[in-house]
Amino acid sequence: MKHLTILVPDGENNLSSIVGAYKIFTRANAYQKELGKREVLQIELAGTSSEVDFYNGLFTARPHKHISAISKTDLIIVPSLNHNYQQAIKGNGSLIDWIGQQYRNGANVASICTGAYLLAAAGLLDGKSCSTHWLAADQLKQLYPKVHVQTDQLITDEQGIYTNGGAYSFLNLILYLVEKYYNRETAIFCSKVFQIEIDRQCQSAFIIFNGQRKHSDELIKKAQQYIESQLDEKISIEDLAAHFSIGRRNFDRRFIKATGNTPTEYAQRVKVEAAKKAFETSRKTINEVMYEVGYSDLKAFREVFRKITGLSPLEYRNRYNKDAQVISKM
């Protein structure tokens, strides 16, 4: 039997990702026993404190063991953190060291949502792909530039390290791990019992693009404002650079350094975000929205929209616009 450690870090963390992981893996074990087979994982919660409070003491978790009592484990689940990531890193130094040592000893490690910050602090994500909540991605990139943050990916799987996107998407990661450690049949069973959509790989449709403004390059901020104010225009990046009296190559370099996107990518994301809001809140046709955000070629609009959201414009509208859902059923 392999050993699974679900961590309970000190500080304000997300209880649901701890409980959810525990419940699904426990049910997977029970399913094996119902089939007359042995349990696959010995499941234990571990941390550095005997009790950890959640939500101002409303709930309390009592880990089975202190991490020092676990000399070897096969799989570690790192739960989501709540917002103050740097404080969580400072308050969990011994836990971070333990994760790193266990990985070097052969354990696989899976982080849920912003739990990726603890893996990054342990140095385990350097040079590797990583997903996290899209709201936390920019800060993760800034703090740990060696990490290849893949905001659109729901799950990453690289060299025994698994990460996933935001919030309750951790349920998809747990199903993914159930299939890895048990089998496909057990993963499908758990997906049906807990009513979780299986094989979901993308979180792009959930991302709300607010523009990357956490930088100090005032010229690029002005360029961002200009792009956002010209939604209905097809923007020439050459003309934009000339407008701000800067060479194209230098403009691109500064824009990428400040925002993480090329000027073209930024303009596309701004336009697609405006299109998403139009699809969510109005009965406008695909063509009407396309023209409003500066596209005249339907094929090009569809390709950019799908690249950024993972859905076609029609699929997005039908999923997120209540009126569109009603119309499609008539």
ChimeraX attribute file (.defattr): number of C-alpha atoms within 10 A of each C-alpha:
attribute: neighborCount
match mode: 1-to-1
recipient: residues
	/A:1	9
	/A:2	12
	/A:3	17
	/A:4	24
	/A:5	25
	/A:6	24
	/A:7	22
	/A:8	28
	/A:9	27
	/A:10	20
	/A:11	17
	/A:12	19
	/A:13	24
	/A:14	22
	/A:15	20
	/A:16	14
	/A:17	25
	/A:18	20
	/A:19	14
	/A:20	17
	/A:21	22
	/A:22	20
	/A:23	13
	/A:24	20
	/A:25	24
	/A:26	16
	/A:27	17
	/A:28	25
	/A:29	21
	/A:30	16
	/A:31	17
	/A:32	15
	/A:33	13
	/A:34	11
	/A:35	8
	/A:36	9
	/A:37	11
	/A:38	13
	/A:39	17
	/A:40	20
	/A:41	19
	/A:42	15
	/A:43	18
	/A:44	17
	/A:45	21
	/A:46	24
	/A:47	24
	/A:48	18
	/A:49	15
	/A:50	14
	/A:51	14
	/A:52	20
	/A:53	16
	/A:54	16
	/A:55	11
	/A:56	8
	/A:57	8
	/A:58	7
	/A:59	10
	/A:60	13
	/A:61	16
	/A:62	14
	/A:63	20
	/A:64	16
	/A:65	17
	/A:66	15
	/A:67	21
	/A:68	13
	/A:69	10
	/A:70	14
	/A:71	10
	/A:72	17
	/A:73	19
	/A:74	18
	/A:75	24
	/A:76	24
	/A:77	25
	/A:78	27
	/A:79	28
	/A:80	30
	/A:81	24
	/A:82	15
	/A:83	14
	/A:84	12
	/A:85	21
	/A:86	12
	/A:87	11
	/A:88	20
	/A:89	23
	/A:90	12
	/A:91	14
	/A:92	17
	/A:93	14
	/A:94	15
	/A:95	22
	/A:96	20
	/A:97	15
	/A:98	17
	/A:99	23
	/A:100	19
	/A:101	15
	/A:102	19
	/A:103	20
	/A:104	11
	/A:105	13
	/A:106	13
	/A:107	20
	/A:108	20
	/A:109	24
	/A:110	26
	/A:111	27
	/A:112	32
	/A:113	31
	/A:114	31
	/A:115	28
	/A:116	30
	/A:117	28
	/A:118	29
	/A:119	24
	/A:120	21
	/A:121	19
	/A:122	20
	/A:123	16
	/A:124	19
	/A:125	23
	/A:126	16
	/A:127	12
	/A:128	17
	/A:129	20
	/A:130	29
	/A:131	30
	/A:132	31
	/A:133	26
	/A:134	24
	/A:135	17
	/A:136	19
	/A:137	21
	/A:138	17
	/A:139	14
	/A:140	22
	/A:141	14
	/A:142	12
	/A:143	13
	/A:144	17
	/A:145	13
	/A:146	15
	/A:147	20
	/A:148	16
	/A:149	22
	/A:150	19
	/A:151	24
	/A:152	22
	/A:153	21
	/A:154	25
	/A:155	29
	/A:156	21
	/A:157	15
	/A:158	12
	/A:159	10
	/A:160	12
	/A:161	21
	/A:162	23
	/A:163	29
	/A:164	32
	/A:165	33
	/A:166	23
	/A:167	17
	/A:168	14
	/A:169	22
	/A:170	25
	/A:171	22
	/A:172	21
	/A:173	27
	/A:174	24
	/A:175	27
	/A:176	22
	/A:177	17
	/A:178	22
	/A:179	17
	/A:180	11
	/A:181	17
	/A:182	19
	/A:183	13
	/A:184	14
	/A:185	11
	/A:186	19
	/A:187	24
	/A:188	18
	/A:189	15
	/A:190	22
	/A:191	19
	/A:192	12
	/A:193	11
	/A:194	13
	/A:195	11
	/A:196	15
	/A:197	13
	/A:198	16
	/A:199	15
	/A:200	14
	/A:201	18
	/A:202	18
	/A:203	22
	/A:204	19
	/A:205	16
	/A:206	13
	/A:207	16
	/A:208	14
	/A:209	15
	/A:210	10
	/A:211	16
	/A:212	14
	/A:213	13
	/A:214	12
	/A:215	11
	/A:216	9
	/A:217	14
	/A:218	11
	/A:219	14
	/A:220	22
	/A:221	19
	/A:222	12
	/A:223	18
	/A:224	20
	/A:225	12
	/A:226	14
	/A:227	23
	/A:228	16
	/A:229	11
	/A:230	15
	/A:231	21
	/A:232	16
	/A:233	14
	/A:234	14
	/A:235	17
	/A:236	11
	/A:237	17
	/A:238	14
	/A:239	11
	/A:240	18
	/A:241	18
	/A:242	13
	/A:243	10
	/A:244	13
	/A:245	10
	/A:246	14
	/A:247	12
	/A:248	15
	/A:249	11
	/A:250	11
	/A:251	23
	/A:252	20
	/A:253	14
	/A:254	17
	/A:255	21
	/A:256	16
	/A:257	14
	/A:258	19
	/A:259	20
	/A:260	16
	/A:261	16
	/A:262	18
	/A:263	25
	/A:264	14
	/A:265	14
	/A:266	21
	/A:267	22
	/A:268	21
	/A:269	22
	/A:270	21
	/A:271	27
	/A:272	24
	/A:273	21
	/A:274	19
	/A:275	23
	/A:276	20
	/A:277	15
	/A:278	21
	/A:279	23
	/A:280	19
	/A:281	14
	/A:282	14
	/A:283	16
	/A:284	14
	/A:285	13
	/A:286	18
	/A:287	14
	/A:288	14
	/A:289	24
	/A:290	24
	/A:291	18
	/A:292	17
	/A:293	22
	/A:294	17
	/A:295	20
	/A:296	14
	/A:297	11
	/A:298	12
	/A:299	10
	/A:300	12
	/A:301	24
	/A:302	17
	/A:303	14
	/A:304	18
	/A:305	23
	/A:306	18
	/A:307	14
	/A:308	18
	/A:309	22
	/A:310	19
	/A:311	18
	/A:312	17
	/A:313	25
	/A:314	13
	/A:315	11
	/A:316	19
	/A:317	26
	/A:318	18
	/A:319	14
	/A:320	16
	/A:321	18
	/A:322	15
	/A:323	14
	/A:324	19
	/A:325	13
	/A:326	10
	/A:327	10
	/A:328	9
	/A:329	6
	/A:330	5
